[in-house]
Amino acid sequence: MNAALLLVVGIVILIIGYVTYGKWLAEQWGVNDKNVTPAHELEDGNDYVPAKAPVLMGHHFSSIAGAGPINGPIQAAVFGWVPVMLWVLIGGIFFGAVHDFGALFASVRNKGQSIGEVIAASIGTRAKRLFIIFSYLTLILVVAAFASIVANTFKATFDEAGVLDVAASAANARTAMISILFILVAIVFGIMVYRRNASLLVSTVIGVAVIVLCMFIGYNWHPLYLSGSTWMIIVGIYIAVASVTPVWILLQPRDYLSSFLLYGMMIIAVVGIVGAHPTLDIPAFTGFVDSAEYGVGNSLGSMFPALFVTIACGAISGFHSLVGSGTTAKQLDKESDAKPIAYGGMLIECALALISLCAVGYIWKEYVPGGITTPTAVFATGISRMCATIPFLAGAQDVIYSMLILAVSAFCLTSLDTATRLARYMFQEFWLEPGQTAKDASGFKAVLCNPYVSTIITVVLGVALGMTGYAKIWALFGAANQLLAALGLLAVAAWLGKMGKNNKMFLFPMAFMLVVTIVSLIQTIITNVTNAADMWNWIRAGLGTLLVILAIVLAIEGVQTLSGKKKAA
């Protein structure tokens, strides 16, 4: 398959989906700019802060992207490019984008409250508490998986004697240094735009120029050569601090600036793929079972349910509903911004998934034997090599490689502290009665609802689990994340039904994702129990079991509500 043709056809289909299906959804739900959004109604200068559409798009997309649309399609490529491409396009347009748009819209119409509160209003208080528990556990897995990915991206390489291998560690050290400088730039950007009222356009131009300067500095000066465990601790401290600071200081400006890294990364990737237009070595279809011939690392097993769970954020992701209803809804300036930010943001992520598929297909002969297997390295290697075949980019492979790795790590950091902030919201919300805020709590609930206490608990649990390595967490994370998406679809369907609006577009995606993910979780539980080698196998099996039970109970209550047999408590 020609890489350029695969990418162009895929992007055209995504654009058609946005223009037609996205517009139809907005009409069905009654999106209207005459309604005052929570960002204006409840503006508090901390969490509820109106943001211009480009800024909020930067936050939302940087938060939802992470490493998911890169890791997932690359790992699922063992089934061939046809199954991956079909699920990315069909899942993205009719499953993932509908889920994201619906979750954001429902939250905006419910004062920017989480999907948990939407469930409380449409299904019942008990269902809300079950959903919060489920969401919190999933967010712990998000923190664990992405923290592990970031630490592996930054860590230095040591030999068996503990001696540093500087040559092998240089690329990671560059990424770590540039990432640190990038965070400092974002803080200054936030102060200038939100407290000094500097022009967004001027600040953006200067900010992007300074990022380029940071990349130059970090590329040539990178003194930090630390182990993966040390970086895990540093990342934990960072996300703990970042998740409790006002959104204008770091979250909004960093995510906005991160989006330019992403856009730059995607433009470079498109230039590389179209310019090189190679014929990909990846087979169209390898079979319904991940065979030994194409199995890389941990075997994925059968295509059903592995394909739909592994691709994860490249087609649909429950984490997106938590971002949309947790932070994005509190910053939305007007309702019409929800379509490009939520529906459009998901489709851009689908395009990134297709780019990832092209990357792994280009170095397929090295990927399959295990020469290059880490997804971020596969992505950066494939794209940078394609770019290097273009005359005006010849000799730029190392620079492009470093930029791509930096972009991926920036998205992971964004997803990390957003996930930690969302987990803090969920943890606090669990202990509160409807209508209460953390300030209303008393006794031990006041302690648990303290933002610093709830954040520390989340970070410790996530980082500890992340120490076991993302490869051991990804299957559980993928299944939990997709199951969360099914519950998000269920929640919005129930709410739209209660509002008297069309919710039929949610029913099949919801049912399909419930079946897929519960089957996958059961398989993961069996694998961890039968191959139990340490305590962490039993912990992962226990988490999986709890997630399945919670999901089944929630699904039963939701279906009863949809069928009119149950009234919200």
C-alpha positions as CSV (number, residue, x, y, z in Angstrom):
1,M,0.0,0.0,0.0
2,N,1.3,3.5,-0.9
3,A,1.7,5.5,2.3
4,A,0.6,8.8,0.8
5,L,-2.5,7.4,-0.7
6,L,-3.5,5.7,2.6
7,L,-3.1,9.0,4.5
8,V,-4.8,11.3,1.9
9,V,-7.8,9.0,1.5
10,G,-8.1,8.7,5.3
11,I,-8.0,12.4,5.9
12,V,-10.5,13.2,3.2
13,I,-12.9,10.7,4.7
14,L,-12.4,12.3,8.2
15,I,-13.1,15.8,6.8
16,I,-16.3,14.5,5.1
17,G,-17.4,13.0,8.4
18,Y,-16.8,16.3,10.3
19,V,-18.7,18.4,7.8
20,T,-21.7,16.1,7.4
21,Y,-22.1,13.9,10.5
22,G,-20.7,16.5,12.9
23,K,-23.1,19.2,11.6
24,W,-26.1,16.8,11.9
25,L,-25.3,16.0,15.5
26,A,-25.1,19.7,16.4
27,E,-28.5,20.2,14.8
28,Q,-30.0,17.2,16.6
29,W,-28.8,18.3,20.0
30,G,-29.7,22.0,19.6
31,V,-26.3,23.6,20.0
32,N,-26.9,27.3,20.4
33,D,-24.6,30.2,21.2
34,K,-27.5,32.1,22.9
35,N,-26.9,29.9,25.9
36,V,-24.4,31.2,28.5
37,T,-21.6,28.7,29.1
38,P,-20.4,27.7,32.6
39,A,-17.1,29.4,31.9
40,H,-18.9,32.7,32.0
41,E,-21.7,31.9,34.4
42,L,-19.4,30.5,37.1
43,E,-16.1,32.2,36.3
44,D,-13.8,31.9,39.3
45,G,-10.3,32.6,37.9
46,N,-9.2,29.1,38.8
47,D,-11.1,26.3,37.1
48,Y,-13.9,28.2,35.4
49,V,-12.0,30.5,33.0
50,P,-13.3,31.4,29.5
51,A,-10.7,30.5,26.8
52,K,-10.5,31.5,23.2
53,A,-11.2,28.6,20.9
54,P,-7.6,28.2,19.6
55,V,-6.3,28.2,23.2
56,L,-8.9,25.7,24.4
57,M,-8.4,23.5,21.3
58,G,-4.7,23.4,22.3
59,H,-5.5,22.3,25.8
60,H,-8.2,19.8,24.8
61,F,-6.3,18.2,22.0
62,S,-3.0,18.1,23.8
63,S,-4.7,16.5,26.8
64,I,-6.6,13.8,24.9
65,A,-3.8,12.9,22.5
66,G,-1.0,11.7,24.8
67,A,0.7,8.6,23.4
68,G,-2.5,6.7,22.7
69,P,-3.0,7.4,19.0
70,I,0.7,6.5,18.5
71,N,1.1,3.5,20.7
72,G,-2.2,1.9,19.9
73,P,-2.2,1.7,16.1
74,I,1.5,0.7,16.0
75,Q,0.8,-2.2,18.3
76,A,-2.4,-3.2,16.5
77,A,-0.6,-3.2,13.1
78,V,0.3,-6.8,13.7
79,F,-3.2,-7.5,12.3
80,G,-2.5,-5.6,9.0
81,W,-3.1,-2.0,7.8
82,V,-6.7,-2.7,6.6
83,P,-8.2,-3.6,10.0
84,V,-6.4,-0.7,11.6
85,M,-7.4,1.9,9.0
86,L,-11.1,0.7,9.0
87,W,-11.4,0.9,12.8
88,V,-9.7,4.3,13.0
89,L,-12.1,5.8,10.4
90,I,-15.3,4.1,11.3
91,G,-14.6,4.2,15.1
92,G,-13.4,7.8,14.9
93,I,-16.4,9.3,13.0
94,F,-19.2,7.2,14.5
95,F,-17.9,6.2,17.9
96,G,-15.1,8.4,19.3
97,A,-16.1,11.8,17.9
98,V,-19.8,11.3,18.9
99,H,-18.7,10.3,22.4
100,D,-16.4,13.3,22.8
101,F,-18.8,15.8,21.4
102,G,-21.7,14.4,23.4
103,A,-19.8,14.4,26.7
104,L,-18.6,18.0,26.3
105,F,-22.1,19.2,25.3
106,A,-23.8,17.4,28.2
107,S,-21.3,18.8,30.7
108,V,-21.7,22.4,29.3
109,R,-25.5,22.1,29.7
110,N,-24.9,20.9,33.3
111,K,-22.8,23.8,34.6
112,G,-19.5,22.2,33.6
113,Q,-20.0,19.3,35.9
114,S,-18.5,15.9,35.3
115,I,-20.1,13.0,33.5
116,G,-20.6,11.6,37.0
117,E,-23.0,14.5,37.8
118,V,-24.7,14.0,34.4
119,I,-25.3,10.3,35.4
120,A,-26.6,11.4,38.8
121,A,-29.2,13.6,37.1
122,S,-30.3,11.1,34.5
123,I,-29.7,7.6,36.0
124,G,-29.3,8.0,39.8
125,T,-27.0,8.9,42.7
126,R,-25.8,5.3,43.2
127,A,-24.9,5.1,39.5
128,K,-22.9,8.3,39.9
129,R,-20.9,6.9,42.7
130,L,-20.2,3.7,40.8
131,F,-19.1,5.7,37.8
132,I,-16.8,7.9,39.9
133,I,-15.1,4.8,41.3
134,F,-14.7,3.4,37.8
135,S,-13.4,6.7,36.4
136,Y,-11.0,7.1,39.3
137,L,-9.5,3.7,38.8
138,T,-9.2,4.3,35.1
139,L,-7.4,7.6,35.7
140,I,-5.0,5.9,38.0
141,L,-4.2,3.6,35.1
142,V,-3.8,6.6,32.8
143,V,-1.3,8.2,35.2
144,A,0.6,4.9,35.6
145,A,0.8,4.2,31.8
146,F,1.7,7.7,30.7
147,A,4.1,8.4,33.6
148,S,6.0,5.2,32.7
149,I,6.1,6.2,29.0
150,V,7.5,9.7,29.9
151,A,10.1,8.2,32.3
152,N,11.2,5.8,29.6
153,T,11.4,8.7,27.1
154,F,13.7,10.6,29.5
155,K,15.8,7.9,31.2
156,A,19.5,7.3,30.6
157,T,21.0,4.0,29.7
158,F,23.3,2.2,32.1
159,D,25.2,-1.0,31.4
160,E,25.2,-4.1,33.8
161,A,28.0,-2.5,35.9
162,G,26.0,0.7,36.3
163,V,28.2,2.7,34.0
164,L,26.4,5.4,32.0
165,D,26.2,5.0,28.2
166,V,26.3,8.6,27.1
167,A,25.9,7.9,23.4
168,A,22.8,5.7,23.9
169,S,21.3,8.2,26.4
170,A,21.9,11.5,24.5
171,A,18.5,11.5,22.6
172,N,16.5,10.9,25.8
173,A,18.6,13.6,27.7
174,R,17.8,16.1,25.0
175,T,14.1,15.4,25.2
176,A,14.1,15.7,29.0
177,M,16.0,19.1,28.9
178,I,13.8,20.6,26.2
179,S,10.7,19.4,28.1
180,I,11.8,21.2,31.2
181,L,12.6,24.4,29.4
182,F,9.3,24.2,27.6
183,I,7.4,24.1,30.9
184,L,9.2,27.3,32.1
185,V,8.3,29.0,28.8
186,A,4.6,28.0,29.3
187,I,4.5,29.6,32.7
188,V,5.9,32.9,31.5
189,F,3.4,32.8,28.5
190,G,0.5,32.3,30.9
191,I,1.5,35.2,33.1
192,M,1.9,37.5,30.1
193,V,-1.4,36.6,28.4
194,Y,-3.7,36.2,31.5
195,R,-2.2,38.6,34.0
196,R,-0.4,41.2,31.8
197,N,-3.1,41.2,29.1
198,A,-0.5,40.8,26.3
199,S,-1.7,40.2,22.8
200,L,-2.4,36.5,22.2
201,L,-1.0,36.8,18.6
202,V,2.2,38.5,19.6
203,S,2.7,36.2,22.6
204,T,2.1,33.2,20.4
205,V,4.7,34.3,17.8
206,I,7.2,35.0,20.5
207,G,6.3,31.8,22.4
208,V,6.8,29.6,19.3
209,A,10.1,31.3,18.6
210,V,11.3,30.7,22.2
211,I,10.3,27.0,21.9
212,V,12.5,26.7,18.8
213,L,15.3,28.4,20.9
214,C,14.7,25.9,23.7
215,M,15.0,23.0,21.3
216,F,18.3,24.4,20.1
217,I,19.6,24.8,23.7
218,G,18.3,21.4,24.8
219,Y,19.7,19.7,21.7
220,N,23.2,21.0,22.4
221,W,23.1,21.2,26.3
222,H,21.5,18.3,28.1
223,P,23.3,17.5,31.4
224,L,20.5,15.4,33.0
225,Y,21.3,11.7,32.8
226,L,19.0,10.0,35.3
227,S,17.5,6.5,35.7
228,G,13.9,5.6,34.9
229,S,13.0,5.3,38.6
230,T,14.3,8.8,39.3
231,W,12.4,10.3,36.5
232,M,9.2,8.5,37.7
233,I,9.6,10.3,41.0
234,I,10.3,13.7,39.4
235,V,7.3,13.3,37.1
236,G,5.2,12.4,40.1
237,I,6.2,15.6,41.9
238,Y,5.6,17.6,38.7
239,I,2.1,16.4,38.1
240,A,1.2,16.8,41.8
241,V,2.2,20.5,41.6
242,A,0.8,21.1,38.1
243,S,-2.6,19.6,38.9
244,V,-3.4,21.9,41.8
245,T,-2.2,25.2,40.3
246,P,-4.8,27.5,38.6
247,V,-5.4,26.6,35.0
248,W,-4.1,29.9,33.6
249,I,-0.6,29.4,35.1
250,L,0.4,26.2,33.4
251,L,-2.5,24.1,32.0
252,Q,-3.9,26.5,29.4
253,P,-0.7,28.1,28.2
254,R,1.3,24.8,28.2
255,D,-1.4,23.0,26.3
256,Y,-1.8,25.8,23.9
257,L,1.9,25.9,23.1
258,S,2.0,22.1,23.1
259,S,-0.5,22.2,20.3
260,F,2.0,23.9,18.0
261,L,4.4,21.1,18.7
262,L,1.7,18.7,17.6
263,Y,0.7,20.7,14.6
264,G,4.4,21.0,13.6
265,M,4.9,17.3,14.2
266,M,1.9,16.4,12.0
267,I,2.9,18.8,9.2
268,I,6.4,17.3,9.2
269,A,4.9,13.8,9.1
270,V,2.5,14.6,6.3
271,V,5.4,16.2,4.3
272,G,7.5,13.1,4.9
273,I,4.8,10.6,4.0
274,V,3.6,12.5,0.9
275,G,7.2,13.5,-0.1
276,A,8.6,10.0,0.2
277,H,5.3,8.3,-0.8
278,P,6.8,4.8,-0.2
279,T,5.1,1.5,-0.6
280,L,4.6,0.2,2.9
281,D,5.9,-3.3,3.7
282,I,3.1,-4.0,6.1
283,P,0.6,-6.7,4.9
284,A,-3.0,-5.7,4.3
285,F,-4.3,-8.4,6.6
286,T,-2.3,-10.9,8.6
287,G,-5.1,-13.0,10.1
288,F,-7.6,-13.0,12.9
289,V,-5.0,-14.1,15.5
290,D,-1.7,-12.4,16.3
291,S,0.6,-15.1,15.0
292,A,4.2,-15.7,16.1
293,E,5.4,-14.4,12.7
294,Y,4.0,-11.0,13.4
295,G,3.9,-10.9,17.1
296,V,6.1,-8.2,18.6
297,G,6.6,-8.3,22.4
298,N,3.4,-9.3,24.2
299,S,1.0,-11.2,22.0
300,L,-2.3,-9.4,21.4
301,G,-4.2,-12.6,20.8
302,S,-7.4,-12.6,18.6
303,M,-8.4,-9.6,16.6
304,F,-11.6,-9.5,18.5
305,P,-11.4,-7.8,21.0
306,A,-7.7,-6.9,20.8
307,L,-7.9,-4.6,17.8
308,F,-10.6,-2.4,19.3
309,V,-9.0,-2.2,22.7
310,T,-5.4,-1.8,21.5
311,I,-6.0,1.1,19.1
312,A,-7.6,2.9,22.0
313,C,-7.4,6.7,21.6
314,G,-6.9,6.4,17.9
315,A,-10.6,5.6,17.5
316,I,-12.4,6.1,20.8
317,S,-11.3,6.8,24.3
318,G,-13.2,7.1,27.6
319,F,-10.5,9.4,29.0
320,H,-11.8,12.0,26.5
321,S,-15.1,12.3,28.2
322,L,-13.4,13.0,31.5
323,V,-11.3,15.7,29.9
324,G,-14.3,17.2,28.1
325,S,-16.5,17.3,31.2
326,G,-13.7,17.9,33.6
327,T,-11.6,20.8,32.3
328,T,-12.7,21.7,28.7
329,A,-16.4,22.3,29.6
330,K,-15.3,24.8,32.3
331,Q,-13.4,26.9,29.7
332,L,-15.7,26.8,26.7
333,D,-16.4,30.3,25.5
334,K,-19.5,29.5,23.5
335,E,-21.5,26.3,22.6
336,S,-20.6,26.3,18.9
337,D,-16.9,25.9,19.9
338,A,-17.8,22.4,21.1
339,K,-18.0,20.9,17.6
340,P,-14.5,21.8,16.4
341,I,-12.9,21.2,19.7
342,A,-14.5,17.9,20.6
343,Y,-15.7,16.3,17.4
344,G,-12.9,17.9,15.3
345,G,-10.3,17.2,18.0
346,M,-11.1,13.5,17.9
347,L,-10.8,13.3,14.1
348,I,-7.4,15.1,14.2
349,E,-6.4,12.3,16.6
350,C,-7.6,9.8,14.1
351,A,-5.4,11.4,11.5
352,L,-2.4,11.0,13.9
353,A,-3.3,7.4,14.2
354,L,-3.1,7.0,10.4
355,I,0.3,8.7,10.4
356,S,1.4,6.2,13.1
357,L,0.3,3.4,10.9
358,C,2.4,4.7,8.0
359,A,5.4,5.1,10.3
360,V,5.3,1.4,11.5
361,G,4.6,0.3,7.9
362,Y,7.7,2.0,6.7
363,I,10.1,0.2,9.1
364,W,8.0,-3.0,9.3
365,K,11.0,-5.2,8.5
366,E,12.8,-3.9,11.6
367,Y,9.7,-3.8,13.8
368,V,8.6,-7.4,13.3
369,P,11.9,-9.0,14.3
370,G,12.1,-6.8,17.3
371,G,14.8,-4.4,16.1
372,I,12.7,-1.3,17.0
373,T,9.7,-2.0,19.1
374,T,9.0,0.9,21.5
375,P,6.1,2.7,19.8
376,T,7.4,6.3,20.3
377,A,10.8,5.2,18.8
378,V,9.0,3.4,15.9
379,F,6.9,6.5,15.2
380,A,9.9,8.9,15.3
381,T,12.2,6.6,13.3
382,G,9.7,5.9,10.6
383,I,8.7,9.5,10.0
384,S,12.2,10.9,10.3
385,R,13.6,8.4,7.8
386,M,10.8,9.2,5.3
387,C,11.6,12.9,5.7
388,A,15.3,12.2,5.1
389,T,14.6,10.8,1.7
390,I,13.3,14.2,0.6
391,P,16.2,16.3,-0.9
392,F,15.6,19.5,1.1
393,L,15.4,17.5,4.3
394,A,18.3,15.2,3.7
395,G,20.6,15.2,6.7
396,A,17.9,16.4,9.1
397,Q,16.9,12.9,10.4
398,D,18.4,13.3,13.9
399,V,16.8,16.7,14.4
400,I,13.4,15.6,13.2
401,Y,13.7,12.4,15.3
402,S,14.4,14.5,18.5
403,M,11.5,16.9,17.7
404,L,9.1,14.0,17.2
405,I,10.1,12.4,20.5
406,L,9.8,15.8,22.3
407,A,6.3,16.3,20.9
408,V,5.1,12.9,22.1
409,S,6.6,13.4,25.6
410,A,4.9,16.9,25.7
411,F,1.5,15.3,25.0
412,C,2.1,12.6,27.6
413,L,3.0,15.2,30.2
414,T,-0.1,17.2,29.3
415,S,-2.3,14.1,29.6
416,L,-0.6,13.2,32.9
417,D,-1.3,16.4,34.8
418,T,-4.8,16.7,33.2
419,A,-5.5,13.1,34.3
420,T,-4.2,13.9,37.8
421,R,-6.4,17.0,38.1
422,L,-9.4,15.0,36.8
423,A,-8.7,12.2,39.3
424,R,-8.6,14.8,42.1
425,Y,-12.0,16.1,41.0
426,M,-13.4,12.5,41.0
427,F,-11.9,11.7,44.4
428,Q,-13.4,14.8,45.9
429,E,-16.7,14.4,44.2
430,F,-17.2,10.8,45.6
431,W,-17.4,12.1,49.2
432,L,-19.8,14.9,48.5
433,E,-23.6,15.0,48.3
434,P,-25.3,16.5,45.2
435,G,-24.9,20.2,45.2
436,Q,-22.0,20.2,47.7
437,T,-18.5,21.5,47.0
438,A,-15.3,20.6,48.8
439,K,-15.8,23.7,51.0
440,D,-19.0,22.1,52.4
441,A,-17.3,18.9,53.6
442,S,-16.7,18.3,57.3
443,G,-14.8,15.8,59.5
444,F,-12.8,13.1,57.7
445,K,-14.5,14.1,54.4
446,A,-13.0,17.6,54.7
447,V,-9.5,15.9,54.9
448,L,-10.2,13.6,51.9
449,C,-11.7,16.5,49.9
450,N,-8.6,18.6,50.4
451,P,-7.1,19.2,46.9
452,Y,-3.6,18.5,48.2
453,V,-4.5,15.3,50.0
454,S,-6.6,13.9,47.1
455,T,-3.8,14.8,44.6
456,I,-1.1,13.1,46.7
457,I,-3.1,9.9,47.0
458,T,-3.7,9.8,43.3
459,V,0.0,10.5,42.4
460,V,1.3,7.9,44.8
461,L,-1.0,5.2,43.5
462,G,-0.4,6.0,39.9
463,V,3.4,6.3,40.1
464,A,3.7,3.1,42.1
465,L,1.7,1.2,39.5
466,G,3.6,2.9,36.7
467,M,6.9,1.6,38.2
468,T,5.9,-1.9,36.9
469,G,6.3,-0.6,33.3
470,Y,3.7,0.6,30.7
471,A,3.8,-2.7,28.7
472,K,2.3,-4.6,31.6
473,I,-0.3,-1.9,32.1
474,W,-1.4,-1.1,28.6
475,A,-3.8,-4.0,28.1
476,L,-5.6,-3.2,31.3
477,F,-5.5,0.5,30.6
478,G,-6.8,0.0,27.1
479,A,-9.7,-2.1,28.2
480,A,-10.6,0.1,31.1
481,N,-10.4,3.2,28.9
482,Q,-12.6,1.8,26.2
483,L,-15.1,0.5,28.8
484,L,-15.2,4.0,30.3
485,A,-16.1,5.2,26.8
486,A,-19.0,2.8,26.7
487,L,-20.2,4.2,30.0
488,G,-19.7,7.7,28.7
489,L,-21.9,6.9,25.7
490,L,-24.5,5.4,28.1
491,A,-24.5,8.5,30.3
492,V,-25.0,11.0,27.4
493,A,-27.6,8.8,25.8
494,A,-29.6,8.7,29.1
495,W,-29.3,12.5,29.5
496,L,-30.3,13.2,25.9
497,G,-33.3,10.9,26.4
498,K,-34.3,12.7,29.5
499,M,-34.0,16.0,27.6
500,G,-36.3,14.7,24.9
501,K,-33.5,14.8,22.2
502,N,-32.4,12.2,19.7
503,N,-30.0,9.7,21.4
504,K,-30.1,6.8,18.9
505,M,-26.7,7.6,17.5
506,F,-25.3,6.4,20.9
507,L,-27.0,3.0,21.3
508,F,-25.0,0.7,18.9
509,P,-21.6,2.2,19.8
510,M,-22.4,1.8,23.5
511,A,-23.5,-1.8,23.1
512,F,-20.5,-2.7,20.9
513,M,-17.9,-1.2,23.2
514,L,-19.5,-2.8,26.3
515,V,-19.2,-6.3,24.8
516,V,-15.7,-5.7,23.4
517,T,-14.2,-4.3,26.6
518,I,-15.7,-6.7,29.1
519,V,-14.5,-9.6,27.0
520,S,-11.0,-8.0,26.9
521,L,-10.9,-7.4,30.6
522,I,-11.9,-10.9,31.4
523,Q,-9.1,-12.1,29.1
524,T,-6.6,-9.8,31.0
525,I,-7.8,-11.1,34.3
526,I,-7.3,-14.7,33.3
527,T,-3.8,-13.9,31.9
528,N,-2.7,-12.2,35.1
529,V,-4.1,-15.0,37.3
530,T,-2.7,-17.9,35.3
531,N,0.7,-16.2,34.9
532,A,1.0,-14.6,38.3
533,A,4.6,-14.0,39.1
534,D,4.4,-11.3,41.7
535,M,2.0,-9.1,43.7
536,W,1.4,-6.8,40.7
537,N,-0.2,-9.6,38.7
538,W,-2.8,-10.0,41.4
539,I,-3.3,-6.3,41.8
540,R,-3.9,-5.9,38.0
541,A,-6.3,-8.9,38.1
542,G,-8.1,-7.4,41.1
543,L,-8.4,-4.0,39.3
544,G,-9.8,-5.7,36.2
545,T,-12.3,-7.7,38.2
546,L,-13.5,-4.6,40.0
547,L,-13.9,-2.7,36.7
548,V,-15.9,-5.5,35.2
549,I,-18.3,-5.6,38.1
550,L,-18.8,-1.9,38.2
551,A,-19.3,-1.7,34.5
552,I,-22.0,-4.5,34.5
553,V,-23.9,-2.9,37.4
554,L,-23.8,0.5,35.7
555,A,-24.8,-0.9,32.4
556,I,-27.9,-2.6,33.9
557,E,-29.0,0.6,35.6
558,G,-28.4,2.6,32.4
559,V,-30.3,0.3,30.2
560,Q,-33.2,0.3,32.7
561,T,-33.2,4.1,32.5
562,L,-33.1,4.1,28.7
563,S,-36.0,1.7,28.5
564,G,-38.0,3.8,31.0
565,K,-38.1,1.1,33.7
566,K,-36.1,3.1,36.2
567,K,-36.4,6.7,37.5
568,A,-33.3,8.7,38.6
569,A,-32.7,8.5,42.3
